[in-house]
Amino acid sequence: MWSDPSSWIWALIPIAAIGLAPFRMWLKIKEKQIMMQSDLAAEKSAQYAQHVERIEQRLRVLEQIVTDGGAQTAAQIEALRDHSRLSSDVPDRIFESASIDKRGRA
């Protein structure tokens, strides 16, 4: 009976069809897992890129401070302090120094 291939081939066809459905489900599950892993990897990559960018930015500032010798940095800090003080009363000083009232008349 099993020596003739034409007799047992008919038994393999339904067995293969029955086994094909679970295999397809397994493939779909694996495909979803791979997609989720690739999405997660892309998200982590973007986070790492942002983190590296922040570190590089901080490193540039530190390099500038180290190579600067402190004089230029101190001058920039003082300029920022002066700018913040001046920004609050700049209009009054401009008008006082030019002897112009706030409406633009001399």
MODELLER restraints for C-alpha pairs under 7 A, 6 or more apart:
rsr = mdl.restraints
at = mdl.atoms
rsr.add(forms.Gaussian(group=physical.xy_distance, feature=features.Distance(at['CA:1:A'], at['CA:7:A']), mean=6.81, stdev=0.5))
rsr.add(forms.Gaussian(group=physical.xy_distance, feature=features.Distance(at['CA:2:A'], at['CA:8:A']), mean=6.05, stdev=0.5))
rsr.add(forms.Gaussian(group=physical.xy_distance, feature=features.Distance(at['CA:65:A'], at['CA:73:A']), mean=6.63, stdev=0.5))
rsr.add(forms.Gaussian(group=physical.xy_distance, feature=features.Distance(at['CA:95:A'], at['CA:101:A']), mean=5.91, stdev=0.5))
rsr.add(forms.Gaussian(group=physical.xy_distance, feature=features.Distance(at['CA:95:A'], at['CA:102:A']), mean=6.48, stdev=0.5))
rsr.add(forms.Gaussian(group=physical.xy_distance, feature=features.Distance(at['CA:99:A'], at['CA:106:A']), mean=6.38, stdev=0.5))
rsr.add(forms.Gaussian(group=physical.xy_distance, feature=features.Distance(at['CA:100:A'], at['CA:106:A']), mean=4.59, stdev=0.5))
